[in-house]
Amino acid sequence: MRWNATDKTAQSEGIAIAKGRGAFKGKPRKYHAEAKGKDRLIYNVVVQLLK
């Protein structure tokens, strides 16, 4: 199945409606300062590399 502009527009509109009613919050962050385990280690390495 190929996506066209109409499909993407309809999807964007549906996501906006769902966000408005609080049903869609998006994907949770994976790498962040409060992460646990290997995700935290990866976060720390990336932060060090960016310094």
DRENLONU-73850 format. One record per atom (N, C-alpha, C): x, y, z; residue number from 1; atom name. Coordinates in steps of 0.05 Angstrom, whole numbers. Each point is the difference from the previous one (the first is absolute). Layout:
<pts>
PT, X, Y, Z, NUM, CA;
...
</pts>
This chain:
<pts>
PT, 17, -24, 0, 1, N;
PT, -17, 24, 0, 1, CA;
PT, 18, 25, 0, 1, C;
PT, -7, 18, -17, 2, N;
PT, 16, 25, -1, 2, CA;
PT, -16, 22, 14, 2, C;
PT, 15, 17, 13, 3, N;
PT, -12, 23, 14, 3, CA;
PT, -1, 24, -19, 3, C;
PT, -22, 14, 0, 4, N;
PT, -1, 24, -16, 4, CA;
PT, -6, 24, 19, 4, C;
PT, -2, 23, -11, 5, N;
PT, -3, 24, 16, 5, CA;
PT, -27, 0, 16, 5, C;
PT, -20, -12, -12, 6, N;
PT, -26, -1, 13, 6, CA;
PT, 1, -18, 25, 6, C;
PT, 14, -23, -3, 7, N;
PT, 3, -18, 23, 7, CA;
PT, 15, 13, 23, 7, C;
PT, 21, 14, -7, 8, N;
PT, 16, 13, 21, 8, CA;
PT, -15, 22, 13, 8, C;
PT, -16, 15, -16, 9, N;
PT, -16, 21, 12, 9, CA;
PT, -21, -11, 19, 9, C;
PT, -13, -21, -9, 10, N;
PT, -20, -13, 17, 10, CA;
PT, 12, -11, 26, 10, C;
PT, 24, -11, -2, 11, N;
PT, 13, -11, 23, 11, CA;
PT, 8, 23, 19, 11, C;
PT, 10, 22, -10, 12, N;
PT, 8, 23, 16, 12, CA;
PT, -25, 11, 14, 12, C;
PT, -22, 2, -14, 13, N;
PT, -24, 10, 12, 13, CA;
PT, -10, -18, 22, 13, C;
PT, 1, -26, -4, 14, N;
PT, -8, -19, 20, 14, CA;
PT, 17, 1, 25, 14, C;
PT, 26, 3, -4, 15, N;
PT, 18, 3, 23, 15, CA;
PT, -5, 25, 15, 15, C;
PT, -6, 22, -14, 16, N;
PT, -6, 26, 14, 16, CA;
PT, -25, -3, 16, 16, C;
PT, -20, -13, -10, 17, N;
PT, -25, -4, 15, 17, CA;
PT, 5, -17, 25, 17, C;
PT, 15, -22, -4, 18, N;
PT, 6, -18, 23, 18, CA;
PT, 16, 15, 21, 18, C;
PT, 19, 16, -8, 19, N;
PT, 16, 15, 19, 19, CA;
PT, -18, 20, 16, 19, C;
PT, -19, 12, -15, 20, N;
PT, -18, 18, 13, 20, CA;
PT, -16, -12, 22, 20, C;
PT, -8, -25, -3, 21, N;
PT, -16, -13, 21, 21, CA;
PT, 18, -16, 20, 21, C;
PT, 26, 1, -5, 22, N;
PT, 19, -13, 19, 22, CA;
PT, 4, -29, -5, 22, C;
PT, -8, -11, -23, 23, N;
PT, 2, -28, -5, 23, CA;
PT, 27, -7, -13, 23, C;
PT, 14, 19, -12, 24, N;
PT, 25, -5, -14, 24, CA;
PT, 21, 18, 12, 24, C;
PT, 21, -12, 11, 25, N;
PT, 21, 15, 12, 25, CA;
PT, 26, -3, -14, 25, C;
PT, 1, -16, -21, 26, N;
PT, 25, -4, -15, 26, CA;
PT, 17, -22, 12, 26, C;
PT, 22, -5, -12, 27, N;
PT, 19, -21, 9, 27, CA;
PT, 16, 10, 24, 27, C;
PT, 3, -16, 20, 28, N;
PT, 16, 9, 23, 28, CA;
PT, 29, 3, -7, 28, C;
PT, 14, 19, 13, 29, N;
PT, 28, 4, -5, 29, CA;
PT, 16, -24, 10, 29, C;
PT, 19, -8, -16, 30, N;
PT, 16, -24, 8, 30, CA;
PT, 25, 8, 15, 30, C;
PT, 15, 19, -11, 31, N;
PT, 25, 8, 12, 31, CA;
PT, -3, 27, 13, 31, C;
PT, 1, 1, 27, 32, N;
PT, -2, 25, 14, 32, CA;
PT, 14, -3, 27, 32, C;
PT, 3, 22, 14, 33, N;
PT, 15, 1, 25, 33, CA;
PT, -12, -19, 22, 33, C;
PT, -25, -4, 0, 34, N;
PT, -13, -17, 20, 34, CA;
PT, -4, -29, -9, 34, C;
PT, 11, -8, -23, 35, N;
PT, -3, -27, -11, 35, CA;
PT, 15, -19, 18, 35, C;
PT, -7, -26, -3, 36, N;
PT, 13, -21, 16, 36, CA;
PT, 15, -19, -18, 36, C;
PT, 21, -13, 11, 37, N;
PT, 14, -21, -15, 37, CA;
PT, 16, 10, -23, 37, C;
PT, 0, -16, -22, 38, N;
PT, 17, 6, -23, 38, CA;
PT, -9, 26, -14, 38, C;
PT, -25, 7, 2, 39, N;
PT, -9, 26, -12, 39, CA;
PT, 13, 24, 13, 39, C;
PT, 4, -2, 26, 40, N;
PT, 14, 21, 15, 40, CA;
PT, 29, 1, -8, 40, C;
PT, 13, -23, -3, 41, N;
PT, 28, -1, -8, 41, CA;
PT, 4, 12, -27, 41, C;
PT, -18, -6, -19, 42, N;
PT, 2, 11, -27, 42, CA;
PT, -4, 31, 2, 42, C;
PT, -19, 8, 16, 43, N;
PT, -4, 29, 3, 43, CA;
PT, 25, 14, 10, 43, C;
PT, 13, -12, 21, 44, N;
PT, 24, 13, 11, 44, CA;
PT, 23, 1, -20, 44, C;
PT, 3, -21, -17, 45, N;
PT, 21, 0, -20, 45, CA;
PT, -6, 22, -21, 45, C;
PT, -25, 3, -8, 46, N;
PT, -7, 20, -20, 46, CA;
PT, 5, 29, 12, 46, C;
PT, -7, 4, 25, 47, N;
PT, 4, 26, 12, 47, CA;
PT, 30, 6, 1, 47, C;
PT, 16, -20, 7, 48, N;
PT, 29, 5, 1, 48, CA;
PT, 12, 6, -27, 48, C;
PT, -10, -14, -21, 49, N;
PT, 10, 5, -27, 49, CA;
PT, -8, 28, -10, 49, C;
PT, -22, 10, 10, 50, N;
PT, -9, 27, -9, 50, CA;
PT, 14, 22, 14, 50, C;
PT, 14, -6, 22, 51, N;
PT, 15, 21, 14, 51, CA;
PT, 25, 8, -14, 51, C;
</pts>
